[in-house]
Amino acid sequence: MKEKTSVTLSEEVLKGVDRLAGKKHSRSAVIEHALRTYLRQRERALINARDLEILNRETDALNAEAEDTPVYQADPFRSEFE
């Protein structure tokens, strides 16, 4: 469902919206698309920031686990039958 709202924009921004809209799209469609794109980018940035915080918090444990990994892996240069 769409709701009507009123927004005040500078003349410069409105001219840019009109250029993007051309004759095929309405101002509303261009502004809605721009806002949806912005909101998705902001959400992704928040998720990335949260993930980075988790990685930074767990760095020592993850590094220790990575250092232990070769101990459990087979030596590719050593034959199993030696």
Residue pairs with C-beta under 8 A, 6 or more apart in sequence:
7 31
9 17
14 27
17 27
17 30
17 31
18 27
20 30
21 27
21 29
21 30
55 62
74 80
